[in-house]
Amino acid sequence: MDSQIISFKDLGLDEKTLVAVARKGFEIPSPIQVLAIPRLLNGNANVIARARTGTGKTAAFGLPLVQSLREGSEHVRALVLEPTRELAVQTCEELQAFTEGKFPRTCVVYGGASIGQQLRELKRGSEIVVGTPGRVMDLINRGALDIHQIDYFILDEGDEMLDMGFIEDIESIFEEANPKSRILLFSATMPAPILKIASSFMGNYEIVEEEDVVDEPLLIEQRYWLVRESDKIEALVRLIDSTDDFYGLVFTQTKMDADNVCKQLDERGYEAAVLHGDIMQSQREKVLARFRRKKTRVLVATDVAARGIDIAGLSNVVNYSMPQDAWTYVHRIGRTGRAGAVGKAVTFVRPEESRRKLASLQAAIKKRTKNELQEEAIPSVEEVLEKKRGRLFEQLKADIGLAAAEDGSRSLVAVGTQFSVMASELCKDNDAESVLAAVMSVLYGKSLDKSHYGEIKVQKTETKRKSARKGARDGASDEDQLRLYVQLGRRDGYGPREIADYFSDLLNIPERVVDRIDIAQNFTLVSLPVASAKRALEMAKGDSDIPHMHIDAKDVARGRKDDFDVRHGRRTRAEKKDSHAERRPLSRSRARANVHTPTERNSHAGLYKRKSSAERF
């Protein structure tokens, strides 16, 4: 069946349901809707539907469910299990939006909220109950929820529930449910526990999946920006300001990163909010409510905290941290570009990641989405300002009613007398155009101030980087080197490999030329090609995000003999002695004698500390 030429009416939905579909703005059914809706409206077969988040699953089971349960009942007719509170609430809201008339009545039950209110909802009567496994079990045990007579049992996001440890609750709920009920199971993957549930409780069942059909998430514009870690916040600001009506999710790897990104956005005047595991449930609900109403247009979240978030109309998904695998990537970007709307996913890739992880991730993404993750240049400051100027000007014209009529004339909205008097006063003895320009400068000058944006070091494309690395291999290998003291050490989470990665990323040089790395607790001595070392020193002077560096004084003092060894990358006996001395435990007096003199500006080494596993999510 080709979803491109099939309408919702062709799937067997009646007029009332089609009205709800039109009100929601749905135009063309997604592949899983094409496959599932006719099966659920006709026949009695149990169904396992393999479908990813963002492919229209809720409508796939919700529309047939609402259409089939239009008569009131004294008992619950359908139970929908969801893995998270947020997804349960959203599914309930979707089902209510599909309902034309009084029935079916839908209520939602979940932990972390007043059980008293939920008990009252159930007592008033509901044909459809949507809930999380823990609260559903609690209500069953209290005798407040009876599922012995349900006609439909829907298990949504089955694999997510298994990952979150709900398998025992799910099995207990199945045992309480009407054995003759029709079971619908939606899951993105088919792990063994899912198939075990199917064999234990579903009897005969059909499997439908849209794995080989291009669906909505696959049509998302997918791009990556090559950007250093220290430039990511600047890149994010440019993305927000260059996008018309930016409304998006920004994914970070850890909760500390999420807090930091949200704080920096807030300091720069952007309406942003954060979600991660440390956010209280009450605050979480407030954050999501504001985001849904577009009072907040940027939501920064970790993967775990974002589970179950399903918000319509997102223009962008930003992978601030590169996803660990293609499944995580697809799960993230599936939240934009839905129901035929245009969406864009942008992934920030550090230069060192482009060599190691990007190629394998691109291949996996292409296999899963049948589309390519392509590189895109970060917009320049002038390009961003040009976009902002255009939007402001168009909005200004709309606000004052300045538009071309059919006859080619232009008209302005009528203004109050008080403003006419003020305008007359401003233009008295002044050119009207100059006055208007001055007024616009006062109103919009700050928004279009170039100083709002910082510099981003332009990274080489991967093609150019490969060419540069080949040139370095083919060229001379005995370039003079300079030894630097760098205020990064073991306490900052750095080893030799991380130091090589850091300078390779910072300077766009091969890792192999980052030589003779000796790491102490608080600092590192490293040898770099002279030109690269000088460039690193200049960058450290001008960028507070780069740790302090200076030429190692011992290296300078060794004289002509050691200079020959330095030029050829050899370690001198003096250096070897120094290196061994650094590794030996120092007495307090020796430690004081060997401490490097602190510089005038503070070290920013802490910015580069490796995150512990406890900090993640």
C-alpha positions in Angstrom: 0.0 0.0 0.0 1.4 3.4 -0.9 0.7 6.0 1.8 1.4 8.7 -0.8 -1.8 8.0 -2.7 -4.0 6.8 0.2 -6.2 9.1 2.2 -7.5 8.6 5.8 -10.9 8.0 4.3 -9.6 5.1 2.3 -8.5 3.4 5.6 -12.1 2.9 6.7 -12.5 5.9 9.1 -16.0 7.3 9.4 -17.1 10.9 9.0 -16.9 11.8 12.7 -13.4 10.5 12.9 -12.4 12.2 9.7 -13.5 15.5 11.2 -11.2 14.9 14.1 -8.4 14.0 11.7 -8.9 17.3 9.7 -9.0 19.3 12.9 -5.6 17.9 13.9 -4.2 18.9 10.6 -3.3 15.4 9.4 -3.4 15.2 5.6 -1.7 11.9 4.5 -1.5 8.8 6.7 1.9 7.6 7.7 3.0 4.0 6.7 2.3 2.5 10.1 -1.2 4.1 10.0 -1.8 2.7 6.6 -0.8 -0.8 7.9 -2.5 -0.7 11.3 -5.8 1.2 11.0 -7.6 -1.1 8.6 -6.5 -4.2 10.6 -7.8 -2.7 13.9 -11.1 -1.6 12.4 -11.7 -5.0 10.8 -11.4 -8.5 12.3 -10.3 -9.5 15.7 -6.7 -10.5 15.3 -4.1 -9.5 17.8 -1.4 -7.3 16.3 2.2 -6.5 16.9 3.2 -3.3 15.1 6.9 -2.5 14.8 7.1 1.2 14.6 9.5 3.9 15.8 8.7 6.9 18.0 7.5 9.7 15.8 5.8 7.6 13.1 2.2 8.4 14.1 1.6 5.4 16.4 -0.8 7.1 18.7 -3.2 7.8 15.8 -2.6 4.3 14.4 -4.3 2.8 17.4 -6.1 5.8 18.7 -8.4 6.6 15.8 -9.8 3.0 15.5 -10.1 2.8 19.3 -12.2 6.1 19.5 -14.3 5.1 16.5 -15.1 1.7 18.0 -16.0 2.9 21.5 -18.6 5.7 20.9 -21.1 4.3 23.3 -21.0 4.8 27.1 -20.2 1.9 29.3 -20.3 1.1 33.0 -16.9 -0.5 32.9 -13.5 0.2 31.3 -13.4 -0.9 27.6 -9.7 -0.3 26.8 -6.4 0.0 28.7 -3.4 1.7 27.2 0.0 1.2 28.9 2.7 3.8 28.4 6.3 3.7 29.8 6.4 7.3 31.1 4.1 9.9 32.7 4.6 12.3 29.9 3.7 9.8 27.2 0.6 8.7 29.1 -0.6 12.3 29.4 0.1 13.0 25.8 -1.6 9.9 24.6 -4.7 10.7 26.7 -4.8 14.2 25.2 -4.5 12.8 21.7 -7.3 10.4 22.3 -9.5 13.2 23.7 -8.7 15.3 20.7 -9.8 12.5 18.4 -13.2 12.2 20.2 -16.2 13.8 18.6 -19.0 13.9 21.2 -19.3 12.7 24.8 -17.9 9.2 24.3 -15.5 7.6 24.7 -14.4 9.1 28.0 -10.6 8.9 28.5 -8.6 9.4 31.8 -5.0 9.1 32.6 -3.3 7.5 35.7 0.3 7.7 36.6 2.6 7.9 39.6 4.0 11.1 41.1 0.5 12.7 41.1 -2.5 12.8 43.5 -4.1 9.3 43.5 -7.2 10.8 45.0 -8.0 12.8 41.8 -7.4 9.7 39.7 -9.7 7.6 41.9 -12.4 10.2 41.4 -11.9 10.1 37.6 -12.3 6.4 37.6 -15.4 6.4 39.8 -17.1 8.9 37.4 -16.5 6.4 34.6 -14.1 6.1 31.7 -14.2 3.9 28.6 -10.4 4.3 28.0 -7.8 4.3 30.7 -4.2 5.4 29.8 -1.6 4.8 32.5 1.9 3.8 33.5 2.4 0.1 34.7 3.2 1.0 38.4 0.1 3.1 39.0 -2.2 0.8 37.0 -1.0 -2.1 39.2 -1.6 0.0 42.3 -5.2 0.9 41.3 -5.9 -2.8 40.4 -4.7 -3.9 43.8 -6.9 -1.2 45.5 -9.9 -2.5 43.6 -10.3 0.8 41.9 -9.5 -0.4 38.4 -11.2 -3.5 37.0 -9.9 -4.7 33.6 -11.6 -8.1 33.6 -14.1 -6.9 31.0 -11.8 -4.8 28.7 -12.1 -5.3 25.0 -8.7 -3.8 24.0 -5.3 -4.0 25.7 -2.7 -1.7 24.1 0.9 -1.9 25.1 2.8 1.1 23.6 6.6 1.5 23.4 7.0 -2.1 24.5 10.8 -2.2 24.2 11.1 1.1 26.3 9.0 -0.5 29.0 11.3 -3.5 29.1 14.4 -1.3 29.3 12.8 0.6 32.2 12.2 -2.6 34.2 8.4 -2.9 33.9 8.4 -6.5 32.6 7.0 -8.0 35.9 4.3 -5.4 36.2 3.3 -5.9 32.6 3.0 -9.7 33.1 0.9 -9.1 36.3 -1.4 -6.7 34.4 -1.9 -9.2 31.6 -2.9 -11.9 34.1 -5.6 -9.5 35.5 -6.9 -8.5 32.1 -9.8 -10.1 30.1 -8.1 -13.1 28.3 -10.5 -12.5 25.4 -9.5 -8.8 24.9 -7.8 -7.8 21.7 -4.1 -7.1 22.3 -2.2 -4.5 20.3 1.5 -4.2 21.0 3.6 -1.4 19.6 7.4 -1.6 19.7 10.4 -0.1 17.9 12.4 -3.4 18.1 11.5 -7.0 18.7 13.7 -8.2 21.6 13.2 -11.7 23.1 11.1 -10.5 26.1 8.6 -8.9 23.7 8.3 -12.1 21.8 7.9 -14.0 25.1 5.0 -11.7 26.1 3.5 -12.4 22.7 3.7 -16.1 23.0 2.5 -16.1 26.6 -0.5 -13.8 26.3 -1.4 -13.1 22.7 -2.1 -16.5 21.1 -2.3 -16.0 17.4 -1.1 -12.6 16.2 -0.1 -10.6 13.1 3.1 -8.6 12.8 3.1 -5.4 10.8 6.1 -3.2 10.3 7.1 -0.3 8.1 10.8 -1.0 8.1 11.2 -0.8 4.4 8.8 2.1 3.8 10.1 5.7 3.8 8.2 7.4 6.7 8.1 10.9 8.2 11.4 10.9 10.2 13.3 9.8 7.1 12.3 13.0 5.3 13.9 15.3 7.9 16.7 17.4 6.7 19.8 15.9 8.4 23.0 18.0 8.7 26.1 18.1 10.8 28.3 21.0 11.8 32.0 20.5 12.4 32.6 22.6 15.5 35.0 22.6 18.5 33.6 21.9 21.9 34.4 25.5 23.1 32.5 26.9 20.1 29.3 24.8 20.4 27.3 27.4 22.4 28.1 30.0 19.7 27.1 27.6 17.0 23.8 26.9 18.8 23.1 30.6 19.1 23.7 31.1 15.4 21.4 28.2 14.6 18.6 29.6 16.7 18.9 33.1 15.2 19.2 31.9 11.6 16.0 29.7 11.9 12.6 31.2 11.3 10.5 30.5 14.4 13.0 28.2 16.1 11.1 25.7 18.3 13.3 22.8 19.2 14.9 20.2 21.5 18.6 20.3 22.3 20.1 17.0 23.4 23.1 16.8 25.6 25.0 13.8 26.9 25.0 14.6 30.6 22.8 16.6 33.1 25.8 18.9 33.8 26.1 19.7 30.1 22.3 20.4 30.0 22.5 22.8 32.9 25.5 24.6 31.4 23.9 25.0 28.0 20.6 26.3 29.4 22.5 28.7 31.7 24.6 30.1 28.8 21.5 30.5 26.6 19.7 32.3 29.5 22.6 34.7 30.0 22.5 35.6 26.3 18.8 36.4 26.4 17.2 33.3 25.0 14.0 31.7 26.5 15.4 28.2 27.4 14.5 25.5 29.9 16.2 22.3 31.0 15.1 18.7 31.7 17.2 16.0 33.3 17.1 13.4 36.0 17.5 15.9 38.9 14.4 18.0 37.9 11.5 17.4 40.3 8.3 16.0 38.8 6.2 19.0 39.6 8.8 21.3 38.0 9.1 19.0 35.0 5.4 19.2 34.3 5.6 23.0 34.5 8.6 23.1 32.1 6.8 20.9 29.6 3.6 22.9 29.9 5.4 26.1 29.1 7.2 24.5 26.2 4.0 23.1 24.7 2.5 26.6 24.8 5.7 27.9 23.2 6.4 30.2 26.1 9.7 28.6 26.1 11.1 27.8 22.6 14.3 26.0 23.5 14.3 22.9 25.7 17.6 21.4 26.7 17.4 17.7 27.8 19.3 14.5 28.3 18.1 11.3 26.5 16.7 9.7 29.7 14.8 12.9 30.7 13.4 13.3 27.2 11.8 9.8 27.0 8.2 10.0 26.2 8.3 13.7 25.2 6.0 14.0 22.2 5.4 17.6 21.2 3.9 18.6 17.9 5.4 21.3 15.7 9.0 21.1 16.6 11.1 22.9 13.9 14.5 21.6 15.1 16.3 18.8 17.0 19.9 19.7 17.9 22.3 17.0 18.9 24.6 19.2 21.0 26.5 16.0 21.9 27.0 13.4 19.2 24.7 10.4 19.8 26.4 7.2 20.7 24.6 5.1 18.1 22.2 5.3 15.2 19.2 4.1 17.3 19.6 7.1 19.7 20.1 9.4 16.8 16.9 8.2 15.0 15.0 8.3 18.3 16.0 11.9 18.9 15.4 13.3 15.4 12.0 11.5 15.2 10.5 14.3 17.3 10.6 16.8 14.5 9.3 16.7 10.9 6.0 15.0 11.7 2.7 14.8 9.9 4.1 16.2 6.7 5.7 19.2 8.4 9.3 20.3 7.6 11.9 19.6 10.2 15.6 19.9 10.5 18.1 17.9 12.7 21.6 19.4 13.2 24.3 17.4 14.9 27.4 19.1 16.4 30.5 17.0 15.6 33.9 17.7 17.1 36.8 17.4 14.7 38.2 14.4 16.4 34.8 12.7 16.3 34.7 13.2 12.5 37.7 10.9 12.2 36.5 8.2 14.5 32.8 8.0 14.9 31.2 10.0 12.1 31.8 7.5 9.3 30.3 4.5 11.1 27.4 6.6 12.4 26.7 7.9 8.9 26.6 4.4 7.5 24.2 3.2 10.2 22.0 6.3 9.8 21.7 5.8 6.1 20.7 2.2 6.6 18.0 3.1 9.1 16.7 6.3 7.6 17.5 5.8 3.9 18.8 9.3 4.0 22.3 10.8 4.5 23.7 12.9 7.3 25.5 15.6 5.3 28.0 18.3 6.4 26.8 21.9 6.4 28.8 25.1 6.9 28.0 27.1 10.1 26.4 30.4 9.0 28.5 33.5 9.4 27.6 36.3 11.6 26.6 38.4 8.6 24.4 35.6 7.3 22.6 35.3 10.7 22.1 39.1 10.9 20.8 39.2 7.3 18.1 36.6 8.3 17.2 38.5 11.4 17.0 41.8 9.5 14.6 40.2 7.0 12.4 38.8 9.7 12.2 42.0 11.7 11.5 44.1 8.6 8.7 41.8 7.4 7.2 41.7 10.9 7.4 45.5 11.1 5.6 45.9 7.8 2.9 43.5 8.9 2.5 45.2 12.3 2.0 48.7 10.7 -0.3 47.3 8.0 2.1 48.3 5.2 1.3 45.9 2.3 0.8 46.2 -1.4 -2.8 46.2 -2.5 -4.1 44.6 -5.7 -3.9 48.0 -7.5 -0.3 48.4 -6.5 -0.9 51.1 -3.9 0.3 50.8 -0.3 -1.6 51.6 2.8 -0.7 52.1 6.5 -2.7 51.2 9.5 -4.4 54.2 11.1 -2.6 55.5 14.2 -3.9 57.3 17.2 -3.7 61.0 17.5 -1.2 60.9 20.3 1.3 59.1 18.1 0.7 61.5 15.2 1.5 64.4 17.5 4.6 62.7 18.7 5.7 61.9 15.1 5.1 65.5 14.1 7.3 66.7 17.0 10.1 64.2 16.1 10.0 65.2 12.4 10.0 69.0 13.2 13.2 70.4 11.7 14.3 66.9 10.9 14.2 64.7 7.8 11.4 62.1 8.3 13.5 59.2 6.9 16.4 60.0 9.2 14.0 60.1 12.2 12.5 56.8 11.2 15.9 55.2 10.8 16.9 56.5 14.3 13.7 55.1 15.8 14.4 51.7 14.2 17.9 51.8 15.5 16.6 52.3 19.1 14.1 49.5 18.7 16.2 46.9 16.9 19.8 48.0 17.2 20.5 45.7 20.2 18.9 42.7 18.4 21.1 43.3 15.4 24.3 44.1 17.2 27.2 42.2 15.7 29.0 42.0 19.1 26.2 39.7 20.3 28.0 36.9 18.4 31.5 35.6 19.0 34.0 34.0 16.6 34.0 30.4 15.6 37.1 28.8 14.4 36.3 27.4 11.0 37.0 23.7 10.8 38.2 21.9 7.7 35.7 19.7 6.0 36.5 16.0 6.4 37.7 15.8 2.8 40.2 18.6 3.4 41.3 17.1 6.7 42.0 13.8 5.0 44.1 15.6 2.3 45.9 17.5 5.0 46.7 14.4 6.9 48.0 12.7 3.7 50.2 15.8 3.1 51.6 15.6 6.5 52.5 11.9 6.1 54.2 12.6 2.7 56.0 15.7 3.9 59.1 16.2 6.1 58.9 14.6 9.5 61.8 16.4 11.2 60.2 19.8 11.7 61.5 21.7 14.6 59.6 21.3 17.8 58.9 23.4 20.8 58.1 22.1 24.3 55.1 23.7 26.1 53.9 23.7 29.7 50.1 23.3 29.6 47.8 23.7 32.6 45.9 20.4 32.1 46.8 17.3 34.1 45.6 14.0 35.5 43.2 15.8 37.9 41.4 17.2 34.9 40.8 13.6 33.6 43.6 13.7 30.9 45.9 11.0 29.8 48.4 11.0 26.9 45.7 10.0 24.3 43.3 12.8 25.5 46.2 15.4 25.3 46.9 14.2 21.7 43.2 14.5 20.8 43.0 17.9 22.4 45.8 19.5 20.4 44.8 17.7 17.2 41.3 19.2 17.6 42.6 22.6 18.6 45.2 23.0 15.9 43.9 20.7 13.1 47.2 18.7 13.2 47.8 15.0 13.1 47.8 13.3 16.5 51.2 11.7 15.7 53.0 15.1 15.8 51.8 15.8 19.3 55.0 14.3 20.8 56.8 13.5 24.1 53.7 13.9 26.3 54.6 13.9 30.0 51.6 14.3 32.3 51.8 15.4 36.0 48.8 15.8 38.4 48.3 19.5 37.6 50.0 20.1 34.3 51.4 18.5 31.1 54.7 19.0 29.2 54.2 18.4 25.4 56.2 19.0 22.3 54.6 20.4 19.2 55.9 21.6 15.8 57.2 25.1 16.2 54.6 26.8 14.1 51.8 24.8 15.8 53.2 25.6 19.2 53.3 29.3 18.5 49.8 29.2 17.2 48.6 27.4 20.4 50.3 30.1 22.5 48.6 32.9 20.6 45.2 31.1 20.9 45.6 30.6 24.6 46.3 34.4 25.1 43.2 35.4 23.2 40.7 32.7 24.3 39.8 32.3 28.0 38.3 28.9 27.2 41.8 27.5 26.4 44.0 26.5 29.3 47.1 28.5 30.1 50.3 27.5 28.2 53.8 28.8 28.1 57.2 27.6 26.7 58.8 25.2 29.1 61.7 27.2 30.7 63.8 24.1 31.1 63.6 23.4 27.4 64.9 26.9 26.7 67.8 26.7 29.2 69.2 23.4 27.8 71.2 25.2 25.1 72.6 24.2 21.7 73.2 20.5 22.4 69.7 19.8 23.5 68.4 22.0 20.7 69.6 19.4 18.2 67.7 16.8 20.0 64.6 19.0 20.3 64.6 19.6 16.5 64.7 15.9 15.8 62.1 15.0 18.4 64.5 13.2 20.8 64.3 13.3 24.5 67.5 14.5 26.2 68.9 12.9 29.3 67.9 16.0 31.3 64.3 15.7 30.1 64.2 12.0 31.0 65.5 12.8 34.4 62.9 15.6 34.8 60.2 13.2 33.5 61.1 10.5 36.1 61.3 13.2 38.8 57.7 14.3 38.0 56.4 10.8 38.4 58.1 10.3 41.8 56.1 11.3 44.9 57.5 14.6 46.2 58.0 15.6 49.8 56.2 18.7 50.9 59.4 20.9 50.6 60.3 19.5 47.2 56.8 20.0 46.0 56.8 23.6 47.0 60.1 24.1 45.3 58.8 22.6 42.0 55.5 24.4 41.7 55.1 26.4 38.6 54.4 30.1 39.2 50.7 30.8 38.6 49.9 33.1 35.8 47.9 36.3 36.1 44.7 34.9 34.6 42.9 31.9 36.1 43.2 28.5 34.6 40.2 27.2 32.6 41.4 23.6 32.8 38.2 22.7 34.7 36.2 23.3 31.6 37.9 20.3 30.1 37.4 17.9 33.0 36.1 14.5 32.0 32.6 13.8 33.3 32.4 10.9 35.8 29.8 8.2 35.2 27.8 9.6 38.2 27.3 12.9 36.3 25.7 11.3 33.3 22.0 11.9 32.9 
